Amino acid sequence: MIGLGIGVPLSRSLAGGSGTGPARPAAYRVVYEESLNGSPARWEVLSVRRPFESADLVYTTAGPPSPSDRPTSGSVSTEQRLYDVDASGLHDVGGRQPGPPSGDQDLAGQLPEMLHRGLASDRGSDRRVAGRSCHVYRFLEPPVGPVRHLGGPTEHDELCIDAAGLVLSETWTLDGRVVTQRSATSVSLAAVAIPPVSGASPTAGNASLVSPATDQRSFLAPPAPVPGYHAVPPVRFTLPDPLHPSSLTAASVVWTFVKGADVVTVEAGNERPGQLPWQPDDTVTEPVSLAGLGPARSAIRSDGAEIRVDLEGGSWVRVRGTMPASALADYANGLRLAAR
């Protein structure tokens, strides 16, 4: 882990590096004390085992939760499935594409590009939270998925982020009023435990499904591994139409490449004409020209960078990764359509 001293903004510490961002912890656990709209404090325990697993659990105990306490809400992610948590227990929601799990973020790695695109601003102040140094940045709202452009002074979310990319404190202001505050009370970078999912209630019959892509049939040629990464067996993702379960709303093949805590995925999918798995205005994007796939757009998400390719007619490709957008575009430049 790269240390960050008081008075050294995280964006500056990244600027002089190799362009790959700070070292990402392989695992971490953060306990937050949180208040919402002035309600009694609650506790959030975020446990992440990169690159695929996490448990983001909320407790309403009077003090920091103990191992015997039951969460009242939250989620659990594994490599290929997502689970919901409520007071009655764990529930299988359905399959998910491999990638960063719920609650995990790649803010430190993406901050230079976020600042460049106006998705974040440097507040120029440092803090010390839970015994760790962090630097304050402003976003429009809590960054979950695509990161939106900054707004006016009455709507913003200020995060104190340490050099490992962990959020140590947050203050979200909406319509000029603070609606959420949370602060880390403890941080551990040691191995963390993820709750077992064997006892989860079964999923509904029309839930999304992930299965081995043994034949890899796709309009996209199987991509070469990212240099320095190893390949994970590809999977096929399908999403049934909730009104017509025998029909599919979307289907894709996902190739996954892993290096330690980092992950890159290539997904080639089909949906109904005019539909895409992203919104064109969900964040600031920049044009990219790919040698094999043509015009594309690069986007920044809270969990990494993304290259989006709309091939029209319902076909699309998206490449996601916990690396800078420029490096991800360089890799995506080598993707090719399958031979007819």
VOGU-3710 file (C-alpha; in Angstrom, 3 decimals, decimal comma):
1> miglgigvpl> 0,000/0,000/0,000  1,218/3,480/-0,863  1,125/5,881/2,056  -0,326/9,376/1,800  1,022/12,087/4,058  -0,972/15,046/5,282  -0,798/17,881/2,744  -0,188/15,602/-0,275  -3,392/15,409/-2,343  -4,167/12,003/-3,751
11> srslaggsgt> -4,489/13,386/-7,283  -0,934/14,746/-7,083  0,422/11,465/-5,737  -1,034/9,707/-8,795  0,126/12,248/-11,329  3,798/11,494/-10,902  3,417/7,730/-11,000  3,348/5,169/-13,767  -0,252/5,976/-14,693  -1,594/2,775/-13,218
21> gparpaayrv> -2,718/4,309/-9,906  -1,910/3,257/-6,352  -1,693/-0,337/-5,205  -5,155/-1,800/-4,622  -5,539/-3,839/-1,417  -6,469/-7,450/-2,110  -8,968/-7,334/0,752  -10,309/-4,793/3,218  -12,975/-4,263/5,853  -14,332/-0,861/6,855
31> vyeeslngsp> -16,828/-0,211/9,659  -18,800/3,018/9,238  -21,015/4,914/11,653  -23,759/6,524/9,576  -26,649/8,938/10,110  -29,476/9,585/7,626  -31,629/12,715/7,807  -30,943/13,085/11,511  -32,187/9,582/12,361  -30,404/7,458/15,005
41> arwevlsvrr> -27,008/6,233/13,928  -26,668/2,921/12,143  -23,609/0,886/11,218  -22,368/-0,258/7,827  -19,766/-3,016/7,545  -18,180/-3,256/4,093  -16,047/-6,371/3,595  -14,392/-6,868/0,201  -12,291/-9,730/-1,119  -11,134/-8,646/-4,554
51> pfesadlvyt> -11,663/-9,048/-7,368  -15,180/-10,547/-7,081  -16,545/-10,937/-3,533  -18,075/-8,553/-1,011  -20,576/-8,181/1,810  -22,049/-4,718/2,384  -24,187/-5,080/5,517  -26,164/-2,588/7,607  -26,862/-2,941/11,338  -29,096/-0,908/13,646
61> tagppspsdr> -27,294/-1,858/16,858  -26,580/0,721/19,543  -22,820/0,340/19,058  -20,434/-1,275/16,578  -21,924/-4,663/15,588  -20,530/-7,883/17,007  -20,225/-11,189/15,098  -23,456/-12,416/16,713  -25,544/-9,451/15,522  -27,811/-9,895/12,499
71> ptsgsvsteq> -27,819/-7,303/9,713  -31,101/-5,602/8,821  -30,238/-4,940/5,161  -27,420/-5,183/2,649  -26,052/-7,325/-0,147  -23,522/-10,102/-0,774  -21,688/-10,595/-4,072  -19,825/-13,641/-5,333  -18,091/-14,047/-8,682  -21,299/-14,904/-10,541
81> rlydvdasgl> -24,235/-14,248/-8,164  -25,836/-11,458/-6,181  -27,699/-11,872/-2,887  -29,994/-9,512/-1,007  -29,975/-9,325/2,804  -32,857/-8,324/5,045  -33,951/-9,065/8,604  -35,205/-12,517/7,560  -31,906/-13,628/6,057  -30,145/-14,064/2,697
91> hdvggrqpgp> -31,986/-14,210/-0,637  -30,622/-15,219/-4,039  -31,341/-12,386/-6,492  -29,796/-14,007/-9,565  -26,668/-14,180/-11,679  -24,333/-11,279/-12,274  -21,502/-10,684/-14,709  -18,053/-11,190/-13,120  -16,442/-7,939/-12,043  -15,985/-5,685/-9,015
101> psgdqdlagq> -18,554/-6,614/-6,339  -21,233/-4,444/-4,752  -19,773/-1,700/-2,584  -16,259/-1,957/-4,014  -14,819/1,089/-5,771  -11,817/2,155/-7,841  -11,906/5,838/-6,958  -8,165/6,301/-6,451  -7,362/4,745/-9,813  -9,950/6,856/-11,652
111> lpemlhrgla> -9,529/10,195/-9,827  -7,122/11,816/-12,324  -9,606/11,242/-15,157  -12,560/12,236/-12,958  -10,871/15,562/-12,212  -10,075/16,051/-15,912  -13,688/15,427/-16,965  -15,286/17,556/-14,254  -16,752/14,577/-12,413  -14,916/15,469/-9,194
121> sdrgsdrrva> -13,078/18,431/-7,704  -10,204/18,633/-5,235  -11,282/20,412/-2,046  -7,673/20,997/-0,994  -8,017/19,662/2,545  -6,752/16,641/4,451  -8,200/14,757/7,376  -7,314/11,900/9,618  -10,088/9,338/10,066  -9,839/5,966/11,836
131> grschvyrfl> -6,100/6,532/12,203  -5,550/6,984/8,449  -4,796/10,042/6,313  -7,237/10,977/3,583  -7,871/13,830/1,149  -11,254/15,450/0,460  -12,864/15,402/-2,994  -16,286/16,611/-4,079  -18,710/14,631/-6,281  -22,278/15,379/-7,312
141> eppvgpvrhl> -23,728/12,411/-5,401  -22,526/9,177/-3,801  -20,573/7,569/-6,677  -22,246/4,265/-7,538  -21,802/3,112/-11,136  -21,465/5,907/-13,719  -20,208/9,154/-12,149  -22,257/12,234/-13,032  -20,973/15,734/-13,730  -20,580/18,113/-10,798
151> ggptehdelc> -23,550/20,343/-9,968  -24,143/23,539/-8,038  -23,264/24,447/-4,439  -26,485/23,058/-2,946  -25,985/19,485/-4,199  -22,720/17,658/-3,625  -21,110/14,695/-1,904  -17,745/15,179/-0,192  -15,618/12,074/0,260  -12,355/11,739/2,141
161> idaaglvlse> -10,346/9,121/0,218  -7,076/7,572/1,350  -4,183/6,477/-0,880  -5,522/2,917/-1,035  -8,751/4,266/-2,521  -10,862/3,642/0,589  -13,585/6,127/1,485  -13,071/7,096/5,133  -15,785/9,728/5,494  -18,697/11,119/3,499
171> twtldgrvvt> -21,056/14,092/3,760  -23,862/14,246/1,190  -25,700/17,557/0,796  -28,945/17,631/-1,201  -30,933/20,834/-1,830  -28,667/22,614/0,628  -29,306/20,145/3,461  -27,039/17,372/4,754  -28,919/14,100/4,229  -26,181/11,531/4,869
181> qrsatsvsla> -23,051/11,480/6,985  -20,810/8,509/7,612  -17,357/8,071/9,042  -15,089/5,050/9,325  -14,456/3,879/12,854  -12,082/1,044/11,934  -10,213/-0,164/8,840  -8,514/-3,511/8,277  -6,520/-4,593/5,218  -6,125/-8,159/6,480
191> avaippvsga> -7,993/-11,141/5,071  -11,729/-10,720/5,521  -14,579/-13,220/5,729  -17,586/-13,180/3,411  -20,806/-14,722/4,814  -21,617/-18,183/3,430  -24,402/-18,176/0,852  -25,360/-21,845/0,943  -28,467/-21,173/3,035  -29,907/-18,413/0,838
201> sptagnaslv> -33,541/-18,615/-0,209  -33,862/-19,605/-3,899  -34,123/-17,115/-6,707  -37,277/-16,434/-8,699  -37,756/-18,386/-11,906  -37,285/-15,351/-14,172  -34,023/-14,164/-12,614  -30,854/-13,505/-14,588  -28,672/-16,552/-15,202  -24,926/-17,059/-15,573
211> spatdqrsfl> -23,660/-20,300/-17,103  -20,367/-21,544/-18,597  -19,839/-20,297/-22,152  -18,349/-23,565/-23,355  -18,699/-22,752/-27,052  -18,159/-18,948/-26,758  -20,526/-18,336/-29,667  -20,559/-14,588/-30,234  -20,265/-11,942/-32,912  -17,017/-10,939/-31,156
221> appapvpgyh> -13,855/-12,949/-31,642  -12,551/-14,344/-28,326  -10,309/-11,577/-26,960  -6,662/-12,122/-26,134  -5,791/-11,904/-22,422  -4,796/-8,528/-21,064  -0,954/-8,505/-20,854  0,068/-9,712/-17,385  -3,443/-10,990/-16,553  -4,745/-14,559/-16,553
231> avppvrftlp> -8,023/-15,619/-18,113  -11,032/-16,851/-16,160  -13,371/-19,275/-17,996  -15,885/-17,193/-19,995  -19,558/-17,179/-19,031  -22,869/-16,567/-20,755  -25,265/-14,085/-19,127  -29,000/-14,137/-19,919  -31,829/-11,935/-18,661  -35,366/-13,277/-19,246
241> dplhpsslta> -38,218/-10,953/-20,136  -40,268/-10,643/-16,904  -43,518/-10,540/-18,923  -42,534/-13,360/-21,284  -40,124/-15,686/-19,427  -39,549/-17,805/-22,535  -38,007/-14,761/-24,272  -34,788/-12,936/-23,403  -34,436/-9,231/-22,759  -30,647/-9,441/-23,071
251> asvvwtfvkg> -27,908/-12,028/-23,598  -24,131/-11,713/-23,617  -20,818/-13,559/-23,398  -18,333/-12,269/-20,820  -14,576/-12,866/-20,916  -12,758/-12,058/-17,655  -9,076/-11,428/-16,960  -7,574/-11,103/-13,478  -4,286/-9,896/-11,994  -4,347/-9,944/-8,203
261> advvtveagn> -6,956/-7,420/-7,080  -7,472/-6,039/-10,590  -9,970/-7,255/-13,161  -10,843/-6,534/-16,798  -13,984/-7,849/-18,482  -15,033/-7,897/-22,133  -18,766/-8,346/-22,690  -20,394/-8,797/-26,095  -24,164/-8,671/-25,939  -27,444/-8,401/-27,791
271> erpgqlpwqp> -30,634/-6,616/-26,800  -33,721/-5,406/-28,556  -32,944/-2,789/-31,236  -32,512/0,648/-29,716  -31,747/-0,678/-26,248  -28,313/-0,623/-24,614  -27,019/-1,609/-21,145  -26,003/1,999/-20,496  -27,589/5,448/-20,794  -25,876/7,848/-23,223
281> ddtvtepvsl> -26,073/10,748/-20,754  -25,316/8,927/-17,475  -21,814/10,419/-17,303  -19,356/12,495/-19,312  -17,907/10,337/-22,101  -15,143/10,910/-24,609  -14,832/9,502/-28,150  -12,485/6,612/-28,857  -11,710/5,086/-32,239  -11,005/1,345/-32,107
291> aglgparsai> -9,163/-0,299/-34,999  -11,327/-3,417/-34,948  -14,717/-2,187/-33,719  -14,875/1,411/-34,906  -16,311/4,397/-32,988  -16,629/3,991/-29,225  -16,947/6,084/-26,066  -14,934/5,953/-22,854  -16,760/6,413/-19,557  -15,698/6,565/-15,917
301> rsdgaeirvd> -17,485/4,549/-13,248  -17,015/4,346/-9,510  -15,676/0,795/-9,944  -13,384/1,435/-12,922  -13,200/2,680/-16,485  -15,472/1,543/-19,314  -15,254/1,466/-23,115  -18,666/1,371/-24,815  -19,254/0,262/-28,391  -22,716/0,513/-29,957
311> leggswvrvr> -22,662/-1,710/-33,027  -26,319/-0,854/-33,764  -29,045/-3,355/-34,489  -29,063/-4,426/-30,832  -25,421/-5,548/-30,628  -22,907/-3,916/-28,304  -19,540/-4,417/-26,612  -18,386/-2,992/-23,298  -14,963/-3,343/-21,763  -14,578/-2,600/-18,059
321> gtmpasalad> -11,458/-2,560/-15,944  -9,761/-1,289/-12,811  -7,184/0,604/-14,847  -7,025/4,091/-16,387  -9,398/4,697/-19,298  -6,497/5,266/-21,710  -4,953/1,884/-20,890  -8,334/0,192/-21,213  -8,848/1,819/-24,627  -5,426/0,570/-25,754
331> yanglrlaar> -6,487/-2,965/-24,906  -9,933/-2,572/-26,499  -8,221/-1,424/-29,700  -7,186/-5,048/-30,294  -10,734/-6,472/-30,189  -12,117/-7,841/-33,445  -15,422/-9,106/-34,777  -15,632/-12,833/-35,359  -15,087/-14,062/-38,891  -18,375/-14,699/-40,680
//
